[in-house]
Amino acid sequence: MGKRPGLALGPDISIESVELSQERWVIRADARGTRSCPSCGWSSSSRHSWHVRRLQDFPIQGTAAIVELRLARWRCRNDTCANRTFVGRLPALVVPFARRTSRLGEIVRLFGHAAGGRVSERLLRRLAMPASRDTVLRELKKRGVRNVASVPVRIVGIDDWCWQKGDTYGSIIVDLERRSVADILPVRSVASTQDWLEQHPEIEVVSRDRCGLYAQAVRQGAPQARQIADRFHLVQNLRMAIERQMARVSRFPGRSFLPPGSDAEREAPRQASREARLGLFHYVKALHAGGMSVARIKEKTGVGRQTLIRWLDSDDLPARRHPKPTLRSPAYFREFLEQQWAAGNRRGRQLLHDLRHRGYIGSHSHLARFLAEWRHPDRATGTKTETRSMPTVFVEENMAIDPVTGWQISPQVAAALCLTPTGMLTPRQQQKVTALKQSSPSFAVMRRLAMLFRGLLRSKKAEKLEPWLRAAKDSAIPSLQQFAGTLRRDFTAVRNAIALPWSNGQAEGQINRLKTLKRAMYGRAGIELLRIRMMPFEAQPN
């Protein structure tokens, strides 16, 4: 075939022929590469021979393409040079020793950055640019690292992320102005964060969570920077303080039980639930008898398809199915735990270690909740036990009872409702808030201060922080007083959180992205690959 100027690869390259061979296009071309020796820089005019490079390039009409590029091999006339001959180079088209053109290499790296090795291998093969997963990752690692110190950052957010939850953590640093990851550190420590900050003296603002580790690192590594305590974590800390307080007021901390009373009072909510379920069962049977399809009944009632089929096959309402315990549940090992408990082995960590060897894959907290009924049998029966002395203001407080179900409102639910504005409460939640206020005067005080704190964070008026701290201290509520004390120790960062618009929201979003990438790579990727894929691709060198 003749010359194809439309397929020109560059100004110094002339295409000799283009032909289809073995289901791929072969483009043969001559090139005038550089004549300068890559080692000594001497220019040569003495040609030694010809050298042919076979380069993978962009596909043509969905078919893979190979460029057979003929380059001259020159003699180096510099007697002191180690090279006797060298091949002319084309830096605009291909780098030395590469097996694909630079533009195709950029596409391979882009796929690797976005999709990883396995997925990129499948996509590139489908697009007629085949490359193995090892090649994709090798290209990404070889050319994907950028010099972080060369990118100036002024405003950063710092947070931690976990290699393994509860065990090993790293640090992520986000450029809040560019909305991109500035760097990822493999460990969470004062020294590593301080070293990174010292390499960026241009930093002016650092947003962080309430972790004292990062506060210390910023003070030592970037003393010129203004610290900001993240507003989300401030609200979370307040919620935890309210939850601790409600657990102190509650007779059964951390759990919900039926209130003490007659058996009839405790059975009433359960009976009402059974009657409602029985009524729905008869309603479903009536709809089906009227000729309505299962799909239509599901859409009308909201009952699952499998439940509807089971109901329609039964004359009476089937009893609820309780799932069998699995390896995630301590109940699966109840017999072993009862034997150990009777033998005197009652340490949670020791029992967890023994269960691990028997296949238990649940958490320690799940096991602790399971053992709590054995450690405190009086709680399960509703027997009042002696508690440590508390301030008088809390002694006369009563448990808050949900007026709908008759169950005690747990400290977790009470804390969440305490921080929810009135306009965002559902009617059911409003009833719970009313019950909490009536039974617990401290809840009413905490809700008022919580609403003031939420408004304070949105007001941008940092001068209101000091009056709020005094009000919390004067409330005589120990958990709020403790929370106010921690805020006062971090007073400057909390004031900046109110006055400045920056927060760690972007860092939290990048951590979610990091978790997605880490799990997509089956958790086997090292810090090098994880860091490359988290960094912006457009900032990486070609």
C-alpha positions as CSV (number, residue, x, y, z in Angstrom):
1,M,0.0,0.0,0.0
2,G,1.1,3.6,-0.6
3,K,2.1,6.3,1.9
4,R,-0.6,7.5,4.3
5,P,0.2,11.1,5.3
6,G,-3.0,11.1,7.4
7,L,-1.3,8.7,9.8
8,A,1.8,10.9,10.3
9,L,3.4,10.2,13.7
10,G,5.5,13.4,13.9
11,P,7.4,15.9,11.8
12,D,10.6,13.8,11.6
13,I,8.8,10.5,10.7
14,S,7.7,9.5,7.2
15,I,5.3,6.5,6.8
16,E,6.4,4.0,4.2
17,S,3.5,1.6,4.3
18,V,0.4,0.5,6.2
19,E,-0.9,-3.0,5.9
20,L,-3.2,-5.4,7.8
21,S,-1.2,-8.5,9.0
22,Q,-2.4,-11.2,11.3
23,E,-5.4,-9.2,12.5
24,R,-3.4,-6.1,13.4
25,W,-2.2,-3.0,11.5
26,V,1.5,-2.7,10.8
27,I,2.8,0.8,10.1
28,R,6.3,0.9,8.7
29,A,8.1,4.3,9.0
30,D,11.5,5.9,8.8
31,A,12.5,8.4,11.4
32,R,15.3,11.0,11.7
33,G,16.2,10.8,15.4
34,T,18.7,12.8,17.3
35,R,22.4,12.4,16.4
36,S,23.7,13.3,19.8
37,C,25.2,10.6,22.0
38,P,23.0,10.2,25.1
39,S,26.0,9.7,27.3
40,C,28.5,12.4,26.3
41,G,26.3,14.6,24.1
42,W,28.7,14.6,21.1
43,S,27.0,14.9,17.7
44,S,27.8,12.2,15.1
45,S,27.6,12.0,11.3
46,S,28.9,8.5,11.0
47,R,26.1,6.0,10.6
48,H,26.8,2.5,11.8
49,S,23.7,0.6,10.8
50,W,19.9,0.6,11.0
51,H,17.8,-0.3,14.1
52,V,14.1,-1.1,14.0
53,R,11.8,-0.5,17.0
54,R,8.4,-2.2,17.3
55,L,6.0,0.1,19.2
56,Q,2.4,-0.5,20.2
57,D,0.3,2.5,19.3
58,F,-3.4,3.6,19.2
59,P,-5.7,1.1,17.5
60,I,-7.1,1.8,14.0
61,Q,-10.8,1.2,13.5
62,G,-10.9,-1.1,16.6
63,T,-7.9,-3.1,15.5
64,A,-4.5,-3.1,17.3
65,A,-1.7,-1.2,15.6
66,I,2.1,-1.8,15.6
67,V,4.6,0.9,14.5
68,E,7.8,-0.5,13.0
69,L,10.1,2.5,13.3
70,R,13.5,2.4,11.5
71,L,16.1,4.5,13.2
72,A,19.8,5.0,12.4
73,R,22.5,3.7,14.7
74,W,25.4,6.1,14.9
75,R,29.0,5.8,16.0
76,C,30.2,7.9,18.9
77,R,33.5,9.5,18.0
78,N,34.3,10.6,21.5
79,D,37.2,8.3,22.6
80,T,36.4,8.9,26.3
81,C,32.8,7.9,26.0
82,A,31.7,4.5,27.1
83,N,29.3,4.2,24.2
84,R,30.7,3.0,20.9
85,T,27.3,3.3,19.1
86,F,23.9,4.7,19.9
87,V,20.5,4.8,18.3
88,G,18.8,8.1,17.4
89,R,16.0,9.1,19.7
90,L,12.5,10.6,19.3
91,P,11.6,12.1,22.7
92,A,8.3,13.4,21.3
93,L,7.1,10.0,20.3
94,V,8.7,7.4,22.6
95,V,11.0,7.2,25.6
96,P,14.1,4.9,25.5
97,F,13.5,1.2,25.8
98,A,9.7,1.6,25.8
99,R,7.5,-0.9,24.0
100,R,4.7,1.5,23.3
101,T,4.4,5.1,22.3
102,S,4.3,7.8,24.9
103,R,0.7,8.8,24.1
104,L,-0.5,5.2,24.5
105,G,1.5,4.9,27.7
106,E,-0.4,7.9,29.0
107,I,-3.7,6.1,28.3
108,V,-2.4,3.0,30.0
109,R,-1.5,5.0,33.1
110,L,-4.9,6.8,33.0
111,F,-6.7,3.5,33.0
112,G,-4.5,2.2,35.8
113,H,-5.1,5.3,37.9
114,A,-8.9,5.2,37.5
115,A,-9.6,1.4,37.5
116,G,-6.6,-0.5,38.8
117,G,-4.8,-3.4,37.2
118,R,-7.4,-6.2,36.7
119,V,-10.2,-4.0,35.4
120,S,-7.8,-2.0,33.2
121,E,-6.5,-5.2,31.6
122,R,-10.0,-6.2,30.6
123,L,-10.9,-2.8,29.2
124,L,-7.7,-2.2,27.3
125,R,-7.9,-5.6,25.7
126,R,-11.5,-4.8,24.6
127,L,-10.3,-1.4,23.2
128,A,-7.5,-3.2,21.2
129,M,-4.7,-1.8,23.3
130,P,-3.8,-5.0,25.2
131,A,-1.6,-4.7,28.3
132,S,-1.3,-7.0,31.3
133,R,-2.3,-6.0,34.8
134,D,1.4,-6.1,35.8
135,T,2.3,-3.8,32.9
136,V,-0.5,-1.4,33.9
137,L,0.7,-1.2,37.5
138,R,4.3,-1.0,36.5
139,E,3.7,1.9,34.2
140,L,1.6,3.6,36.9
141,K,4.2,3.2,39.6
142,K,7.1,4.2,37.3
143,R,5.6,7.5,36.1
144,G,2.9,8.1,38.6
145,V,4.8,9.6,41.5
146,R,4.9,13.3,41.7
147,N,7.1,15.5,43.8
148,V,4.7,16.6,46.5
149,A,7.0,19.3,47.8
150,S,6.8,21.1,44.5
151,V,3.1,21.8,44.9
152,P,2.5,24.7,47.2
153,V,-0.4,24.2,49.7
154,R,-1.9,26.9,51.9
155,I,-4.9,25.3,53.5
156,V,-4.9,21.6,54.4
157,G,-7.1,19.2,56.3
158,I,-5.6,16.3,58.2
159,D,-7.4,13.1,59.3
160,D,-6.6,9.5,59.9
161,W,-7.6,6.4,58.0
162,C,-7.3,2.7,58.9
163,W,-5.2,0.0,57.4
164,Q,-6.9,-2.4,59.8
165,K,-9.7,-1.1,62.0
166,G,-8.7,-0.6,65.6
167,D,-5.1,-1.7,64.9
168,T,-3.1,0.2,62.3
169,Y,-3.8,3.7,61.0
170,G,-2.3,6.1,58.5
171,S,-2.8,9.8,57.8
172,I,-4.3,11.6,54.9
173,I,-3.6,15.3,54.0
174,V,-6.0,17.1,51.7
175,D,-5.5,20.4,49.9
176,L,-8.8,22.1,50.8
177,E,-8.3,24.9,48.2
178,R,-7.8,22.5,45.3
179,R,-10.1,19.9,46.7
180,S,-7.6,17.1,46.1
181,V,-5.3,14.8,48.1
182,A,-2.0,16.4,48.9
183,D,-0.3,13.3,50.3
184,I,-0.9,10.0,52.2
185,L,1.2,9.0,55.1
186,P,1.5,5.2,56.0
187,V,1.5,5.8,59.7
188,R,-0.4,8.0,62.2
189,S,2.2,9.7,64.4
190,V,3.4,13.1,65.5
191,A,6.8,12.6,63.9
192,S,5.6,11.7,60.4
193,T,3.0,14.5,60.4
194,Q,5.5,17.0,61.7
195,D,8.1,16.1,59.1
196,W,5.5,16.6,56.3
197,L,4.4,20.0,57.7
198,E,8.0,21.2,58.0
199,Q,8.5,20.5,54.3
200,H,5.6,22.9,53.5
201,P,6.4,26.2,55.3
202,E,3.8,28.0,53.2
203,I,0.9,26.3,55.1
204,E,-1.4,28.9,56.7
205,V,-4.4,27.0,57.9
206,V,-4.7,23.4,59.2
207,S,-8.1,21.8,59.8
208,R,-8.1,18.7,61.9
209,D,-10.3,16.5,64.2
210,R,-10.1,16.6,68.0
211,C,-7.1,14.2,68.0
212,G,-4.4,15.7,70.2
213,L,-1.8,13.9,68.1
214,Y,-2.4,16.2,65.1
215,A,-2.7,19.3,67.3
216,Q,0.8,18.6,68.7
217,A,2.2,17.9,65.2
218,V,0.9,21.2,63.9
219,R,2.3,23.1,66.8
220,Q,5.7,21.7,66.3
221,G,5.8,21.4,62.5
222,A,3.8,24.4,61.4
223,P,3.7,26.9,64.3
224,Q,2.7,29.7,61.9
225,A,-0.5,27.9,60.8
226,R,-3.9,28.5,62.3
227,Q,-5.6,25.4,63.6
228,I,-9.3,24.6,63.1
229,A,-11.2,22.0,65.1
230,D,-13.6,20.2,62.7
231,R,-17.2,21.2,63.4
232,F,-18.6,17.7,62.7
233,H,-16.4,16.2,65.4
234,L,-17.3,19.0,67.8
235,V,-21.0,18.0,67.4
236,Q,-20.1,14.4,67.7
237,N,-18.2,15.0,70.9
238,L,-21.3,16.9,72.3
239,R,-23.5,14.0,71.3
240,M,-21.2,11.6,73.2
241,A,-21.3,13.8,76.3
242,I,-25.1,13.9,76.2
243,E,-25.2,10.1,75.8
244,R,-22.9,9.6,78.8
245,Q,-25.1,11.9,80.9
246,M,-28.3,10.1,79.9
247,A,-26.6,6.7,80.7
248,R,-25.9,8.0,84.2
249,V,-29.6,9.1,84.6
250,S,-30.9,5.8,83.1
251,R,-31.3,2.9,85.4
252,F,-30.0,0.5,82.7
253,P,-27.1,2.3,80.9
254,G,-26.8,1.7,77.2
255,R,-29.8,-0.7,76.8
256,S,-33.6,-0.4,76.5
257,F,-35.8,-2.4,78.8
258,L,-39.5,-2.5,79.5
259,P,-40.4,-0.3,82.5
260,P,-41.2,-2.0,85.8
261,G,-44.9,-2.7,86.2
262,S,-47.5,-5.4,85.8
263,D,-47.2,-8.2,83.3
264,A,-50.3,-6.8,81.5
265,E,-48.6,-3.4,81.0
266,R,-45.5,-5.1,79.5
267,E,-47.5,-7.4,77.3
268,A,-49.7,-4.6,75.9
269,P,-47.2,-3.3,73.2
270,R,-46.4,-6.9,72.1
271,Q,-50.1,-7.8,71.8
272,A,-50.8,-4.6,69.8
273,S,-48.0,-5.6,67.4
274,R,-49.4,-9.1,67.0
275,E,-52.9,-7.8,66.3
276,A,-51.6,-5.4,63.7
277,R,-49.7,-8.2,61.9
278,L,-52.7,-10.5,62.0
279,G,-54.9,-7.8,60.5
280,L,-52.4,-7.3,57.7
281,F,-52.4,-11.1,57.1
282,H,-56.2,-11.2,56.7
283,Y,-56.0,-8.1,54.5
284,V,-53.5,-9.8,52.2
285,K,-55.6,-13.0,52.0
286,A,-58.7,-10.9,51.1
287,L,-56.8,-9.1,48.3
288,H,-55.6,-12.4,46.9
289,A,-59.1,-13.9,47.1
290,G,-60.3,-10.9,45.1
291,G,-58.0,-11.8,42.2
292,M,-55.1,-9.4,42.9
293,S,-51.6,-10.7,41.9
294,V,-48.8,-11.1,44.3
295,A,-46.8,-8.3,42.7
296,R,-49.7,-5.9,43.0
297,I,-50.3,-6.9,46.7
298,K,-46.6,-6.3,47.3
299,E,-46.8,-2.9,45.8
300,K,-50.0,-2.0,47.8
301,T,-49.0,-3.4,51.2
302,G,-45.2,-3.2,51.2
303,V,-44.8,-6.8,52.4
304,G,-41.9,-8.7,50.9
305,R,-42.6,-11.2,48.2
306,Q,-41.3,-14.2,50.1
307,T,-43.4,-13.3,53.1
308,L,-46.5,-12.9,50.9
309,I,-46.0,-16.4,49.3
310,R,-45.5,-17.9,52.8
311,W,-48.7,-16.2,54.0
312,L,-50.8,-17.3,51.0
313,D,-49.7,-20.9,51.4
314,S,-50.9,-20.9,55.1
315,D,-54.3,-20.9,56.6
316,D,-53.1,-19.3,59.8
317,L,-50.5,-16.5,60.4
318,P,-47.1,-18.2,60.6
319,A,-45.0,-17.6,63.6
320,R,-42.0,-15.2,63.1
321,R,-38.9,-16.9,62.0
322,H,-35.8,-16.3,64.1
323,P,-32.6,-16.7,62.2
324,K,-30.2,-19.4,63.5
325,P,-27.1,-18.0,65.2
326,T,-24.1,-17.8,62.9
327,L,-20.3,-17.7,63.5
328,R,-20.7,-13.9,64.0
329,S,-23.0,-14.4,67.0
330,P,-21.7,-15.4,70.5
331,A,-25.0,-17.3,70.8
332,Y,-23.6,-19.9,68.4
333,F,-21.1,-20.8,71.1
334,R,-23.5,-20.6,74.0
335,E,-22.8,-24.1,75.3
336,F,-19.0,-23.5,75.4
337,L,-19.5,-20.1,77.0
338,E,-21.7,-21.5,79.7
339,Q,-19.1,-24.2,80.5
340,Q,-16.3,-21.6,80.7
341,W,-18.5,-19.3,82.8
342,A,-19.3,-22.0,85.3
343,A,-15.6,-22.9,85.5
344,G,-14.8,-19.3,86.5
345,N,-13.4,-18.1,83.2
346,R,-15.2,-14.7,82.9
347,R,-12.6,-12.4,81.3
348,G,-14.0,-11.1,78.1
349,R,-10.6,-10.9,76.3
350,Q,-9.7,-14.5,77.3
351,L,-13.1,-15.8,76.1
352,L,-12.7,-13.9,72.9
353,H,-9.4,-15.5,72.3
354,D,-10.9,-19.0,73.0
355,L,-13.8,-18.3,70.6
356,R,-11.5,-17.1,67.8
357,H,-9.8,-20.6,67.8
358,R,-13.3,-22.1,67.5
359,G,-14.2,-20.0,64.4
360,Y,-15.9,-16.9,66.0
361,I,-15.7,-14.0,63.6
362,G,-17.8,-11.5,65.5
363,S,-16.6,-8.4,67.5
364,H,-15.5,-8.1,71.1
365,S,-18.3,-5.6,71.7
366,H,-20.9,-8.1,70.6
367,L,-19.5,-10.7,73.0
368,A,-19.4,-8.1,75.8
369,R,-23.1,-7.3,75.2
370,F,-23.9,-11.1,75.3
371,L,-22.0,-11.6,78.6
372,A,-23.6,-8.5,80.2
373,E,-26.8,-10.4,80.9
374,W,-24.7,-12.9,82.9
375,R,-22.6,-10.3,84.6
376,H,-25.6,-8.2,85.7
377,P,-28.6,-10.5,86.0
378,D,-30.4,-7.9,88.1
379,R,-30.6,-5.6,85.1
380,A,-32.4,-8.1,82.9
381,T,-35.1,-8.6,85.6
382,G,-35.5,-4.9,86.3
383,T,-34.2,-5.2,89.9
384,K,-33.0,-1.9,91.2
385,T,-29.4,-1.9,92.3
386,E,-27.2,0.4,94.3
387,T,-25.4,3.0,92.2
388,R,-22.6,5.3,92.9
389,S,-23.6,8.7,94.4
390,M,-24.6,11.3,91.9
391,P,-25.4,15.0,92.3
392,T,-28.8,15.7,93.8
393,V,-30.1,17.2,90.6
394,F,-30.0,13.8,88.9
395,V,-31.3,11.6,91.8
396,E,-34.9,12.5,91.3
397,E,-34.9,12.0,87.6
398,N,-36.9,9.1,86.1
399,M,-36.5,6.9,83.1
400,A,-38.0,8.2,80.0
401,I,-40.6,5.9,78.5
402,D,-41.6,5.8,74.9
403,P,-45.4,6.6,75.0
404,V,-46.0,4.4,71.9
405,T,-44.1,1.2,72.7
406,G,-43.9,1.5,76.5
407,W,-40.2,0.8,76.3
408,Q,-37.4,2.9,77.9
409,I,-35.8,5.4,75.6
410,S,-32.1,4.4,75.3
411,P,-29.3,6.9,76.0
412,Q,-28.2,6.6,72.3
413,V,-31.7,7.6,71.0
414,A,-32.0,10.4,73.6
415,A,-28.6,11.9,72.6
416,A,-29.6,11.8,68.9
417,L,-32.9,13.5,69.6
418,C,-31.3,16.1,71.8
419,L,-29.3,17.4,68.9
420,T,-32.1,17.3,66.3
421,P,-33.9,20.6,65.7
422,T,-37.6,20.7,66.3
423,G,-38.4,21.4,62.7
424,M,-36.6,18.1,61.7
425,L,-38.4,15.9,64.2
426,T,-41.1,13.5,63.1
427,P,-44.4,13.3,65.2
428,R,-43.1,10.1,66.7
429,Q,-39.8,11.7,67.6
430,Q,-41.6,14.8,69.0
431,Q,-43.5,12.5,71.4
432,K,-40.2,11.0,72.6
433,V,-38.6,14.4,73.1
434,T,-41.6,15.5,75.2
435,A,-41.4,12.4,77.3
436,L,-37.7,13.0,77.8
437,K,-38.2,16.6,78.9
438,Q,-41.0,15.6,81.4
439,S,-39.0,12.7,83.0
440,S,-35.5,14.3,82.9
441,P,-35.0,18.0,83.7
442,S,-31.3,17.6,82.7
443,F,-32.4,16.6,79.2
444,A,-34.3,19.8,78.8
445,V,-31.2,21.8,79.9
446,M,-28.9,19.8,77.6
447,R,-31.3,20.2,74.6
448,R,-31.4,24.0,75.1
449,L,-27.6,24.2,75.2
450,A,-27.2,21.8,72.3
451,M,-29.4,23.9,70.1
452,L,-27.4,27.0,71.1
453,F,-24.2,25.2,70.2
454,R,-25.5,24.2,66.8
455,G,-26.5,27.8,66.1
456,L,-23.2,29.0,67.4
457,L,-21.3,26.9,64.9
458,R,-23.3,28.4,62.1
459,S,-23.3,31.9,63.3
460,K,-19.7,32.8,62.4
461,K,-19.7,34.8,65.6
462,A,-16.8,33.4,67.6
463,E,-17.4,35.9,70.5
464,K,-20.4,33.9,71.5
465,L,-18.3,30.9,72.4
466,E,-17.2,32.2,75.8
467,P,-20.8,32.8,77.1
468,W,-21.8,29.3,76.0
469,L,-18.9,27.7,77.9
470,R,-19.9,29.6,81.0
471,A,-23.5,28.5,80.6
472,A,-22.4,24.8,80.2
473,K,-20.2,25.1,83.3
474,D,-23.1,26.6,85.3
475,S,-25.5,23.9,84.2
476,A,-24.3,21.5,87.0
477,I,-24.4,18.7,84.5
478,P,-21.1,16.8,84.8
479,S,-20.9,15.6,81.2
480,L,-21.5,19.0,79.8
481,Q,-19.0,20.5,82.2
482,Q,-16.4,18.0,81.1
483,F,-17.2,18.8,77.4
484,A,-16.8,22.5,78.0
485,G,-13.5,21.9,79.8
486,T,-12.1,20.1,76.7
487,L,-13.3,22.9,74.5
488,R,-11.5,25.4,76.7
489,R,-8.3,23.5,76.4
490,D,-8.6,23.7,72.6
491,F,-10.1,27.2,72.7
492,T,-8.3,28.8,69.8
493,A,-9.0,26.0,67.4
494,V,-12.7,26.0,68.4
495,R,-12.9,29.7,67.8
496,N,-11.3,29.3,64.4
497,A,-13.9,26.6,63.6
498,I,-16.7,29.1,64.2
499,A,-15.0,32.1,62.4
500,L,-13.4,30.4,59.4
501,P,-15.3,28.5,56.6
502,W,-12.9,25.5,56.4
503,S,-13.6,22.1,57.7
504,N,-12.6,18.5,57.4
505,G,-15.5,17.5,55.2
506,Q,-13.4,17.1,52.2
507,A,-10.9,14.9,54.1
508,E,-13.8,12.6,55.2
509,G,-14.9,12.3,51.6
510,Q,-11.4,11.4,50.5
511,I,-11.2,8.8,53.2
512,N,-14.4,7.2,51.8
513,R,-12.8,7.2,48.4
514,L,-9.6,5.7,49.8
515,K,-11.6,2.9,51.5
516,T,-13.3,2.1,48.2
517,L,-9.9,1.9,46.4
518,K,-8.4,-0.2,49.1
519,R,-11.2,-2.7,49.0
520,A,-11.4,-2.7,45.2
521,M,-7.7,-3.8,45.3
522,Y,-8.7,-6.5,47.8
523,G,-6.7,-4.8,50.6
524,R,-3.4,-6.1,49.1
525,A,-2.1,-2.8,47.7
526,G,0.8,-1.2,49.4
527,I,1.1,2.5,50.3
528,E,2.9,3.3,47.0
529,L,0.1,2.2,44.7
530,L,-2.6,3.5,47.1
531,R,-0.9,6.9,47.2
532,I,-0.6,7.1,43.4
533,R,-4.2,6.3,42.8
534,M,-5.4,8.8,45.4
535,M,-3.3,11.6,44.0
536,P,-4.6,13.7,41.1
537,F,-3.7,12.2,37.8
538,E,-3.3,15.5,36.0
539,A,-0.6,16.6,38.4
540,Q,1.6,13.5,37.6
541,P,4.4,13.8,35.1
542,N,4.3,12.1,31.7
